[in-house]
Amino acid sequence: MERLQKVIANSGYTSRRKAEELIKSGKVKINGETITTLGVKVSNGDLIEIDGEKIEKEEKKEYYLLNKPRGVISSVSDEKNRKTVTSLIDTDARIYPIGRLDYDTTGLILLTNDGELANFLMHPKNNVEKTYVAKIEGILSPSEFYTIKKGIVVNGRKVIPTHIKTRKTDLEKNTQIVEISIVEGRNHIVKKIFEAMHHDVIKLKRESYAFLTLGSLKSGEYRELSVKEVKKLYNLK
């Protein structure tokens, strides 16, 4: 017997967190009975349906690292028919992105059908580090840089970067390129950090996720993670 949300996630349908939302919203049935509470356990013989669609048994796990281009949605589908990150991966598995990058943000994003790993990597308490490179308008003053480094309050909660440094300052164009590492996962968090200091982000790229980097991958290219890399991600626990 396993928890319903874990079985759904392991099937590749969606992440465990999203599976919990589907259960609470009454979209999941076990043997024809609608389930709305978490913690229910199911066996191999139980029929699980989401919005009338039968959930198949666990499929082979797949793991991909994509260099996301600008103008691509970090989602499985889009009501406006915009290009999604999953459409860039050649696979029949029902993969989905681990977390998200904004429409205009580029760089490293992971995709998988492994709900357990996705749930672990996205959970705030696990402090998985991500490194971004931001091109900002204006130049950070020493006091602004120090404020960000020591921690800045964004939407009522303090964000403390694990690392920050300036890469390049263009006095003529009044722009600066800043490298910043955080363990936060809130939407638009990097942009909000700089906006709190009155510096708009012109370009933003994620260069690393935990120990994983883009390497030689060009924009729009991807690769499968090795068995060793997947084990290393699990060992972050």
CORHU-V634442 format. One record per backbone hydrogen bond with DSSP energy under -1.0 kcal/mol. CO is the residue of the C=O (numbers start at 0). NH is the residue of the N-H. Records with the same first field share a line. If there is no record, write none. Layout:
BEGIN
CO=NH, NH
END
This chain:
BEGIN
1=41
2=6
3=7
4=8
5=9
6=10
7=12
8=11
14=18
15=19
16=20
17=21
18=22
19=23
20=24
21=26
22=25
26=50
27=34
28=48
29=32
32=29
39=3
41=1
42=45
46=30
47=54
48=28
49=52
52=49
61=112
62=224
63=110
64=222
65=67, 108
66=219
67=106
72=74, 84
74=85
77=80
82=72
84=87
85=88
88=90
92=94
95=111
101=104
102=70
105=205
106=67
108=65
109=97
110=63
111=95
112=114
113=117
114=118
115=119
116=120
117=121
118=122
122=125
123=126
128=209
129=181
130=206, 207
131=179
132=204
133=177
134=201, 202
135=175
140=144
141=145
142=146
143=147
144=148
145=149
151=158
153=156
156=153
158=151
162=180
164=178
167=176
169=173, 174
173=137
174=169
175=135
176=166, 167
177=133
178=164
179=131
180=161, 162
181=129
185=188
187=191
188=192
189=193
190=194
191=195
193=196, 198
194=197
199=136
202=134
203=105
204=132
205=107
206=213
207=130
208=211
211=208
213=216
217=220
220=66
222=64
225=229
226=230
227=231
228=232
229=233
230=234
232=235
233=236
END
